[in-house]
Amino acid sequence: MTSHLLPVFARIDLAFERGEGCWLVTTNGERYLDFGTGIAVNSLGHSHPHLVEKLTEQVGKLWHTSNLYKMPEGERLATRLCEASFADTVFFTNSGAEANECAIKIARKYHAANGAPERYRMITFEGAFHGRTLATLAATGQKKYLDGFGPVVEGFDQVPLGDVDAVKKAIGPETAAILIEPLQAEGGIRNVAPQFLKTLRQLCDQHGLLLICDEVQTGIGRSGEIFAYQRAGITPDIMTLAKGIGGGFPFGACLATTEAAKGMTPGTHGSTFAGNQLAMAAGNAVLDVVLAPGFLDKVRRTSLLLKQRLAEIKDRHAGVIEEVRGEGMLIGMRAAVPNGQLVDALRAEKLLTVAAGENVVRLLPPLIVGEEEIDQAVDMIDRACTRIERAQAA
């Protein structure tokens, strides 16, 4: 059958019709343990009763009115996000890429409002991923994503992750901000040392720059904290969110301090769909669960259990898994074989995972994952590694 979808995805020949917690069920009734969660999106798993209740309730009321009018649920969600973070103000978006576009505009406008419009450049880091728009591709800086799309958007200076001297050399009279993921996800679950983030904060303060944390994948509990920047004990000026913030409903957010957002006056930015009533209902429902007392404590405990079990698997199958890395429910297994081969072997065992850079396989279970699902996933990984080893020996 001919597909009329633009062929930009190498889709796997699987289709799912429903989900239950940590599980997905295909159109022919097969059950898969979902440790991919739609690329870190389904933070509360599938068909979470509270999320279903709140969205269903909103569906029967109102879907969209636009940002020409007040939106009480949006005001409530923005207040809750600010109370849980460093921020004073929020702009809701439709995606993570749009959230990062907003952050870029806020940083440039900040310096223009301060009388320095020449300060528009941003320092970014090798291995980053910030989105698929032209500007966020330029911020990402990876050739494989940029090729064929014409001149690269000007204004981004990329340096090696963790290289303080390179950052210092890149700071110039046109530098406006530093943009970083507190834990690189697409790049291979690469941890960023807390001291490096603290040094970036100091350099920003010293040179009058804004520090932007891209938490599109790490935010809303994925790292074990509500926001990953908190693990380093630093405070950014701007932060971007998406993926897990809606628990599966698509939207994002750009958070900032009042000072950082001083240039963003009426008419400087906007969106037709962003912050609609359905998205706000989803976001508030997710926060109801994630901010509940004890929830993130459980995420951290379960994450520790998962990493301990994976360390055992690594020791048992050193020829397949070289390293276990990551924080919270953002875990990576660096493979000794092509990571696509390991992803395929895991899927054959009915475990869904996601490939990443540095030959890493991402494990992104729902934040609600329990010990029983951890045990089942570890057994599946064990069998997949054994299958690969037998194929190697044959």
C-alpha positions as CSV (number, residue, x, y, z in Angstrom):
1,M,0.0,0.0,0.0
2,T,1.4,3.4,-1.0
3,S,1.8,5.9,1.8
4,H,1.1,9.5,1.2
5,L,3.2,10.6,4.2
6,L,6.4,12.6,3.6
7,P,9.1,9.9,3.7
8,V,11.3,11.5,6.3
9,F,10.9,8.7,8.9
10,A,12.3,5.2,8.7
11,R,9.2,3.8,10.4
12,I,9.3,0.4,12.0
13,D,6.6,-2.0,10.8
14,L,4.6,-1.8,14.1
15,A,1.3,0.0,14.8
16,F,-0.2,0.3,18.2
17,E,-3.9,0.7,19.0
18,R,-3.9,1.2,22.8
19,G,-1.7,1.5,25.8
20,E,-1.9,0.5,29.5
21,G,0.6,2.0,31.9
22,C,4.1,0.9,30.8
23,W,2.7,-1.3,28.0
24,L,1.7,-0.8,24.4
25,V,-0.6,-3.2,22.5
26,T,-0.3,-3.6,18.7
27,T,-3.1,-3.7,16.2
28,N,-2.8,-7.5,16.2
29,G,-2.8,-7.8,20.0
30,E,1.0,-8.1,20.8
31,R,2.2,-6.4,24.0
32,Y,5.4,-4.4,24.2
33,L,7.1,-3.0,27.3
34,D,7.5,0.7,26.4
35,F,10.9,2.0,27.5
36,G,10.9,4.6,24.7
37,T,7.8,6.5,25.8
38,G,7.4,8.2,22.4
39,I,11.0,9.6,22.9
40,A,10.6,10.7,26.5
41,V,7.1,12.1,26.0
42,N,4.6,9.7,27.8
43,S,5.9,10.6,31.2
44,L,3.0,9.0,33.1
45,G,2.7,6.1,30.8
46,H,-0.3,5.3,28.7
47,S,-3.9,6.0,29.6
48,H,-3.0,7.4,33.0
49,P,-6.4,7.7,34.8
50,H,-5.9,11.3,36.1
51,L,-4.7,12.5,32.7
52,V,-7.5,10.8,30.9
53,E,-10.0,12.3,33.4
54,K,-8.8,15.9,33.1
55,L,-8.4,15.8,29.3
56,T,-11.8,14.2,28.8
57,E,-13.4,16.8,31.0
58,Q,-11.8,19.6,29.0
59,V,-12.7,18.0,25.7
60,G,-16.3,18.4,26.5
61,K,-15.9,22.1,27.4
62,L,-13.5,24.0,25.1
63,W,-10.6,23.3,22.8
64,H,-9.3,26.6,21.5
65,T,-10.0,30.3,21.7
66,S,-6.5,31.7,20.8
67,N,-4.3,34.0,22.8
68,L,-6.5,37.0,22.1
69,Y,-8.3,36.2,25.3
70,K,-7.4,35.2,28.9
71,M,-6.9,31.6,29.7
72,P,-7.3,30.7,33.4
73,E,-5.8,27.2,33.1
74,G,-2.8,28.7,31.3
75,E,-2.3,31.2,34.1
76,R,-2.5,28.4,36.6
77,L,0.0,26.2,34.8
78,A,2.4,29.1,34.4
79,T,2.2,29.9,38.1
80,R,2.9,26.3,39.1
81,L,5.9,26.1,36.7
82,C,7.3,29.3,38.1
83,E,6.8,28.3,41.7
84,A,8.6,25.0,41.0
85,S,11.6,26.7,39.2
86,F,13.7,29.9,39.1
87,A,11.3,31.6,36.6
88,D,8.9,34.5,36.7
89,T,7.3,34.2,33.3
90,V,6.3,31.5,30.8
91,F,5.5,31.4,27.1
92,F,3.7,28.3,26.0
93,T,4.6,26.7,22.6
94,N,3.5,23.8,20.4
95,S,6.8,21.9,20.6
96,G,10.3,21.8,22.0
97,A,11.8,23.4,18.9
98,E,9.5,26.3,19.2
99,A,10.4,26.6,22.9
100,N,14.0,26.9,21.9
101,E,13.2,29.4,19.1
102,C,11.5,31.5,21.8
103,A,14.5,31.2,24.0
104,I,16.8,32.4,21.2
105,K,14.5,35.4,20.5
106,I,14.3,36.3,24.2
107,A,18.0,36.3,24.6
108,R,18.6,38.4,21.5
109,K,15.8,40.8,22.5
110,Y,17.2,41.2,26.0
111,H,20.5,42.6,24.7
112,A,18.7,44.8,22.1
113,A,16.5,46.2,25.0
114,N,19.8,47.0,26.8
115,G,21.1,48.9,23.9
116,A,23.4,46.2,22.5
117,P,21.6,44.7,19.5
118,E,25.0,43.5,18.2
119,R,25.0,40.9,20.9
120,Y,23.1,38.0,19.2
121,R,25.5,35.1,19.0
122,M,25.1,32.0,21.2
123,I,27.6,29.4,22.4
124,T,26.4,25.8,22.0
125,F,28.0,22.4,22.5
126,E,29.1,19.5,20.3
127,G,26.6,16.6,20.7
128,A,23.7,18.9,21.3
129,F,20.2,18.6,19.9
130,H,17.9,21.6,20.0
131,G,15.3,21.0,17.3
132,R,14.5,20.8,13.6
133,T,13.8,24.4,12.7
134,L,16.4,26.3,10.8
135,A,17.6,28.2,13.8
136,T,17.6,25.3,16.2
137,L,19.4,23.1,13.6
138,A,22.1,25.8,13.5
139,A,22.3,25.7,17.3
140,T,22.6,21.9,17.1
141,G,25.4,22.2,14.6
142,Q,25.4,18.7,13.3
143,K,26.3,18.4,9.6
144,K,23.9,15.4,9.0
145,Y,20.9,17.6,9.9
146,L,22.1,20.8,8.2
147,D,23.1,19.4,4.8
148,G,20.9,20.5,1.9
149,F,19.0,23.2,3.6
150,G,20.9,26.2,2.3
151,P,22.9,28.7,4.3
152,V,23.2,27.9,8.0
153,V,21.4,30.4,10.2
154,E,24.1,32.8,11.5
155,G,24.8,33.3,15.2
156,F,25.9,30.0,16.8
157,D,29.4,29.1,17.9
158,Q,29.9,25.5,18.9
159,V,32.5,24.2,21.3
160,P,33.4,20.8,22.8
161,L,31.2,19.9,25.8
162,G,33.1,20.4,29.1
163,D,35.9,22.5,27.6
164,V,36.0,25.6,29.8
165,D,38.9,27.2,27.8
166,A,37.0,26.8,24.5
167,V,34.0,28.5,26.0
168,K,36.1,31.4,27.3
169,K,37.7,31.8,23.8
170,A,34.3,31.8,22.1
171,I,33.0,34.6,24.2
172,G,33.2,37.9,22.3
173,P,31.6,41.3,22.0
174,E,28.7,39.8,20.0
175,T,28.0,36.9,22.4
176,A,24.5,37.0,23.9
177,A,24.0,33.7,25.7
178,I,25.2,30.1,26.3
179,L,22.7,27.4,25.4
180,I,23.2,23.9,27.0
181,E,21.3,20.7,27.9
182,P,22.0,19.9,31.5
183,L,22.2,16.3,30.3
184,Q,22.6,15.6,26.6
185,A,20.0,13.1,25.5
186,E,20.0,12.7,21.7
187,G,23.8,13.1,21.9
188,G,24.2,9.9,23.8
189,I,23.0,10.4,27.4
190,R,26.2,12.5,28.1
191,N,26.3,13.8,31.6
192,V,27.4,17.4,32.1
193,A,29.5,17.9,35.2
194,P,27.9,20.1,37.8
195,Q,31.1,22.1,38.1
196,F,31.0,22.8,34.4
197,L,27.5,24.2,34.7
198,K,28.6,26.3,37.7
199,T,31.5,27.6,35.6
200,L,29.1,28.5,32.8
201,R,26.9,30.4,35.2
202,Q,29.9,32.3,36.5
203,L,31.1,33.2,33.0
204,C,27.6,34.4,32.1
205,D,27.5,36.7,35.2
206,Q,31.0,37.9,34.5
207,H,30.3,38.8,30.8
208,G,26.7,39.8,31.0
209,L,25.4,36.8,29.1
210,L,22.2,34.8,29.6
211,L,22.4,31.1,30.5
212,I,19.7,29.0,28.7
213,C,19.0,25.4,29.8
214,D,17.4,23.2,27.2
215,E,15.3,20.8,29.3
216,V,13.0,19.6,26.5
217,Q,14.0,16.0,27.3
218,T,15.3,16.3,30.8
219,G,12.5,18.4,32.4
220,I,9.4,17.5,34.4
221,G,11.0,14.7,36.5
222,R,12.9,12.8,33.8
223,S,16.2,13.4,35.5
224,G,14.9,12.5,38.9
225,E,14.5,16.1,39.8
226,I,11.6,18.3,38.5
227,F,14.3,20.1,36.5
228,A,17.7,18.8,35.8
229,Y,19.5,22.1,36.3
230,Q,18.7,21.7,40.0
231,R,21.1,18.8,40.3
232,A,24.0,21.2,39.7
233,G,22.8,23.9,42.1
234,I,22.7,26.6,39.5
235,T,20.0,28.9,38.2
236,P,19.6,29.6,34.5
237,D,18.0,32.8,33.1
238,I,15.9,30.9,30.5
239,M,14.7,27.3,30.3
240,T,12.9,25.3,27.7
241,L,10.5,22.4,28.2
242,A,8.4,20.1,26.1
243,K,8.1,16.3,25.7
244,G,7.1,15.1,29.2
245,I,5.3,18.3,30.1
246,G,2.0,17.1,28.5
247,G,2.3,13.4,29.2
248,G,1.7,12.7,25.5
249,F,-0.2,15.9,24.6
250,P,2.0,18.0,22.3
251,F,3.1,21.3,23.8
252,G,6.2,23.1,25.2
253,A,7.1,26.0,27.3
254,C,9.8,28.7,27.5
255,L,10.5,30.0,31.1
256,A,12.5,33.1,31.9
257,T,13.2,35.6,34.7
258,T,11.6,39.0,34.4
259,E,15.0,40.5,33.7
260,A,15.8,38.1,30.9
261,A,12.4,38.6,29.3
262,K,12.4,42.4,29.6
263,G,12.5,43.0,25.8
264,M,9.4,40.8,25.2
265,T,6.6,43.3,24.9
266,P,3.2,42.9,23.2
267,G,3.7,41.9,19.6
268,T,7.3,40.7,19.8
269,H,6.2,37.0,19.8
270,G,3.1,34.9,19.4
271,S,1.4,31.7,18.4
272,T,-2.0,30.7,17.2
273,F,-2.4,27.3,18.8
274,A,0.1,27.5,21.7
275,G,-1.3,27.4,25.2
276,N,-4.7,26.1,24.1
277,Q,-7.2,24.7,26.7
278,L,-6.5,21.1,25.9
279,A,-2.7,21.5,26.4
280,M,-3.2,23.4,29.6
281,A,-5.5,20.7,31.0
282,A,-2.8,18.1,30.1
283,G,0.0,20.1,31.7
284,N,-1.8,20.8,34.9
285,A,-2.8,17.1,35.2
286,V,0.8,16.0,34.7
287,L,2.0,18.4,37.4
288,D,-0.7,17.1,39.8
289,V,1.0,13.8,39.6
290,V,4.7,14.7,39.3
291,L,4.6,17.3,42.1
292,A,2.7,15.1,44.5
293,P,4.6,14.4,47.7
294,G,6.9,11.4,47.3
295,F,6.5,11.0,43.6
296,L,10.0,12.1,42.6
297,D,11.5,10.2,45.6
298,K,10.1,7.1,44.1
299,V,11.4,8.0,40.6
300,R,14.9,8.3,42.1
301,R,14.7,5.0,44.0
302,T,13.4,3.1,40.9
303,S,16.1,4.7,38.8
304,L,18.8,3.5,41.2
305,L,17.3,0.0,41.0
306,L,17.3,0.1,37.2
307,K,20.9,1.2,37.0
308,Q,22.0,-1.5,39.5
309,R,20.3,-4.2,37.5
310,L,21.8,-2.8,34.3
311,A,25.3,-2.8,35.8
312,E,24.8,-6.6,36.4
313,I,23.8,-7.0,32.8
314,K,26.8,-5.1,31.6
315,D,29.1,-7.3,33.6
316,R,27.5,-10.4,32.3
317,H,27.4,-9.2,28.6
318,A,30.5,-7.0,28.3
319,G,30.8,-7.9,24.6
320,V,27.4,-6.2,24.0
321,I,27.1,-3.4,26.6
322,E,30.2,-1.3,27.4
323,E,28.8,1.3,29.8
324,V,25.6,2.4,31.6
325,R,25.1,6.1,32.0
326,G,22.5,8.7,32.8
327,E,20.2,10.0,35.6
328,G,16.6,9.3,36.7
329,M,14.6,7.7,33.9
330,L,17.0,9.0,31.2
331,I,19.4,6.0,31.0
332,G,21.8,5.0,28.3
333,M,23.5,1.8,27.5
334,R,26.6,2.3,25.3
335,A,26.8,-0.7,23.1
336,A,29.8,-2.7,22.0
337,V,27.9,-3.6,18.9
338,P,26.0,-1.2,16.5
339,N,23.3,0.3,18.6
340,G,20.7,-0.3,15.9
341,Q,21.4,-4.0,16.2
342,L,20.8,-3.9,20.0
343,V,17.6,-1.9,19.5
344,D,16.3,-4.5,17.0
345,A,17.2,-7.4,19.4
346,L,15.4,-5.7,22.3
347,R,12.4,-5.1,20.1
348,A,12.4,-8.8,19.2
349,E,12.0,-9.4,22.9
350,K,9.1,-7.0,23.0
351,L,11.0,-4.1,24.7
352,L,10.9,-0.7,23.0
353,T,14.0,1.5,23.2
354,V,15.4,4.5,21.3
355,A,18.9,4.9,19.7
356,A,21.1,7.9,20.5
357,G,24.5,9.3,19.6
358,E,27.8,7.8,20.7
359,N,26.4,4.3,19.9
360,V,24.0,4.5,22.9
361,V,20.6,2.9,23.4
362,R,18.3,5.0,25.4
363,L,16.0,3.6,28.1
364,L,13.2,6.1,28.7
365,P,10.6,4.3,30.8
366,P,7.5,6.1,32.1
367,L,8.2,7.9,35.5
368,I,5.5,5.6,37.0
369,V,7.5,2.4,36.1
370,G,7.6,-0.1,39.0
371,E,9.9,-2.9,40.1
372,E,8.0,-5.6,38.3
373,E,8.4,-3.8,34.9
374,I,12.1,-3.2,35.8
375,D,12.5,-6.9,36.3
376,Q,10.8,-7.8,33.1
377,A,12.9,-5.2,31.1
378,V,16.1,-6.5,32.6
379,D,15.2,-10.1,31.6
380,M,14.4,-8.9,28.1
381,I,17.8,-7.1,27.8
382,D,19.5,-10.2,29.1
383,R,17.9,-12.4,26.5
384,A,18.6,-9.9,23.7
385,C,22.3,-9.7,24.7
386,T,22.5,-13.5,24.7
387,R,20.9,-13.7,21.3
388,I,23.5,-11.2,19.9
389,E,26.4,-13.2,21.5
390,R,25.2,-16.4,20.0
391,A,24.9,-14.8,16.6
392,Q,28.5,-13.5,17.0
393,A,29.7,-17.0,17.9
394,A,28.0,-18.7,15.0
